[in-house]
Amino acid sequence: MTVTAHYINDDWEIQNPVLQTRPIYEAHTSEHLAEVLREVVLEWKLNRQNATIPVTTDNAKNIVNASHAAGLSPHIGCFAHTVNLASQKGLGVNQISRLLGRVRRVVTFFHRSTTAAAVLKSKQDMLQLPPHTLVQDVITRWNSSYDMITRYLEQQAAIYSALAEKDIKKNAKDLITLSDQDVTVLEDVCQ
């Protein structure tokens, strides 16, 4: 568990030092996490008379409950985690999820095949596209799906051209290129 502090100094600059990072080998129950939080408060002498210690965490029940059990309040859910959860819900809509799966398969194909990657690079050169590698998304980070889509859209002409090559086509039989409507949906998702 990493504990950070956030404050504004006398020069009105935001400060956010890491107070400590501690490995937790035991079960991440609310009770155990609360005990760790109480220890941090004691070690760093954070208690102030007639003052609360606000805390921000992700939205997992165990850490939210641990914060309350440790006497830390108010609890403020992490905005970035909330945005990630909401974005994941949106990306889970069937049409979007299927499109992401198709893009993911194409990206994975180019990552796993050095031959396909080399052909993609030559197509980028020929089409005067930036020599960017395709981005593989990480399911738990919505912004990586955004990065994957934007890179796919940027490199779409090179991808289609590479997949049409005879040597690549035979190994990419089950890859489906996107229709114009699919591309429009992905562009709308990025917007």
C-alpha positions as a printed Julia matrix, in Angstrom:
191×3 Matrix{Float64}:
   0.0     0.0     0.0
   1.32    3.4    -0.94
   0.28    6.4     1.12
   0.76    9.89   -0.27
   0.01   13.34    1.11
  -1.37   16.2    -0.94
  -1.26   19.84    0.06
  -0.59   23.35   -1.18
   2.56   24.98    0.17
   3.08   28.63    1.15
   3.97   29.47   -2.47
   0.65   28.0    -3.67
   2.34   25.04   -5.31
   0.72   21.62   -5.17
   2.87   19.12   -3.28
   2.3    15.36   -3.18
   5.07   13.42   -1.48
   4.94    9.66   -1.03
   4.93    9.01    2.72
   5.53    5.3     2.43
   5.04    2.18    0.39
   4.46   -0.94    2.39
   4.03   -4.5     1.07
   0.91   -6.23    2.35
   1.19  -10.0     2.27
  -1.92  -10.69    4.34
  -5.46  -10.71    2.96
  -6.63   -7.25    1.92
  -9.61   -7.24    4.26
 -11.1    -3.97    5.49
  -9.98   -4.76    9.04
  -6.37   -5.41    8.07
  -6.16   -2.38    5.76
  -7.68   -0.2     8.52
  -4.94   -1.35   10.9
  -2.28   -0.42    8.33
  -3.88    3.02    7.87
  -3.98    3.6    11.64
  -0.27    2.72   11.82
   0.52    5.2     9.05
  -1.36    7.96   10.88
   0.62    7.21   14.06
   4.0     6.89   12.32
   3.58   10.18   10.47
   1.92   11.97   13.4
  -0.99   13.02   11.23
  -3.56   13.31   14.02
  -4.52   16.88   14.88
  -6.85   17.89   17.64
 -10.3    18.87   16.32
  -9.26   18.06   12.75
 -10.21   15.31   10.35
  -7.94   13.51    7.94
  -9.58   13.41    4.52
  -8.64   10.44    2.37
  -8.92    9.58   -1.29
  -8.82    5.96   -2.46
 -10.09    3.92   -5.33
 -13.69    2.74   -5.04
 -13.03   -0.8    -3.85
 -15.27   -1.64   -0.88
 -12.42   -2.99    1.25
 -10.39    0.23    1.19
 -13.45    2.49    1.5
 -14.56    0.52    4.58
 -10.99    0.48    5.91
 -10.79    4.27    5.64
 -13.96    4.65    7.68
 -12.83    2.03   10.21
  -9.5     3.85   10.63
 -11.37    7.06   11.45
 -10.32    8.85    8.27
 -12.94   11.18    6.86
 -14.29   12.5     4.73
 -13.67    9.73    2.21
 -13.42   11.04   -1.33
 -13.54    8.48   -4.12
 -10.72    8.83   -6.63
 -12.04   10.79   -9.61
  -9.73    9.0   -12.05
 -10.94    5.61  -10.82
 -14.55    6.73  -11.13
 -13.94    7.94  -14.7
 -12.22    4.62  -15.47
 -15.19    2.63  -14.14
 -17.68    4.73  -16.11
 -15.57    4.46  -19.27
 -15.27    0.7   -18.86
 -19.07    0.48  -18.67
 -19.32    2.46  -21.9
 -16.68    0.33  -23.6
 -18.59   -2.76  -22.46
 -21.61   -1.91  -24.63
 -21.96   -4.84  -27.06
 -21.27   -2.95  -30.3
 -18.22   -1.17  -28.84
 -16.96   -4.3   -27.1
 -17.12   -6.3   -30.34
 -15.33   -3.55  -32.28
 -12.62   -3.32  -29.63
 -12.21   -7.1   -29.8
 -11.72   -6.95  -33.56
  -9.19   -4.11  -33.3
  -7.43   -5.96  -30.47
  -7.08   -9.1   -32.62
  -5.5    -7.08  -35.44
  -3.1    -5.33  -33.05
  -2.19   -8.65  -31.42
  -1.52  -10.18  -34.85
   0.97   -7.43  -35.73
   2.61   -7.66  -32.29
   3.09  -11.43  -32.54
   4.28  -11.65  -36.13
   7.64  -10.09  -36.92
   6.91  -10.61  -40.62
   3.6    -8.75  -40.39
   5.23   -5.98  -38.34
   7.93   -5.56  -40.99
   5.33   -5.39  -43.77
   3.35   -2.85  -41.75
   6.49   -0.75  -41.37
   7.13   -0.83  -45.13
   3.51    0.16  -45.79
   3.84    3.07  -43.36
   6.91    4.26  -45.24
   5.18    3.86  -48.59
   2.06    5.73  -47.41
   4.16    8.36  -45.6
   2.53    7.56  -42.28
   4.33    7.99  -38.96
   6.32    4.84  -38.15
   4.3     4.21  -34.99
   3.77    0.75  -33.58
   0.22   -0.3   -32.89
  -0.89    0.09  -29.28
  -2.26   -2.88  -27.34
  -4.88   -1.93  -24.8
  -5.03   -3.07  -21.2
  -8.57   -3.94  -20.18
  -8.34   -2.19  -16.8
  -7.25    1.14  -18.26
  -9.83    2.82  -20.47
  -7.29    5.31  -21.82
  -5.26    2.45  -23.29
  -8.34    1.47  -25.33
  -8.53    5.07  -26.49
  -4.82    4.96  -27.41
  -5.32    1.67  -29.27
  -8.25    3.03  -31.27
  -6.58    6.33  -32.17
  -3.4     4.54  -33.31
  -5.46    2.02  -35.29
  -7.33    4.85  -37.01
  -4.06    6.69  -37.72
  -2.51    3.58  -39.25
  -5.64    2.14  -40.88
  -4.41    2.51  -44.49
  -1.1     0.8   -43.67
  -2.88   -1.96  -41.72
  -5.29   -2.72  -44.57
  -2.48   -2.62  -47.12
  -0.32   -4.95  -45.02
  -3.19   -7.39  -44.46
  -3.76   -7.53  -48.24
  -0.19   -8.75  -48.86
  -0.12  -12.38  -50.03
   2.37  -13.55  -47.35
   0.38  -11.87  -44.59
  -3.11  -12.69  -45.86
  -2.6   -16.46  -45.53
  -1.72  -16.07  -41.8
  -4.43  -13.51  -41.09
  -7.42  -15.47  -42.38
  -9.63  -14.89  -39.36
  -8.89  -11.16  -39.09
 -11.77   -9.0   -40.2
 -11.1    -5.49  -41.39
 -13.53   -2.85  -40.26
 -16.33   -1.48  -42.4
 -16.72    2.24  -43.04
 -19.54    2.25  -40.48
 -17.29    0.54  -37.9
 -14.61    3.18  -38.47
 -17.19    5.93  -38.04
 -18.3     4.38  -34.73
 -14.67    4.24  -33.53
 -14.13    7.85  -34.53
 -17.27    8.78  -32.58
 -16.04    6.81  -29.56
 -12.76    8.72  -29.64
 -14.63   12.02  -29.78
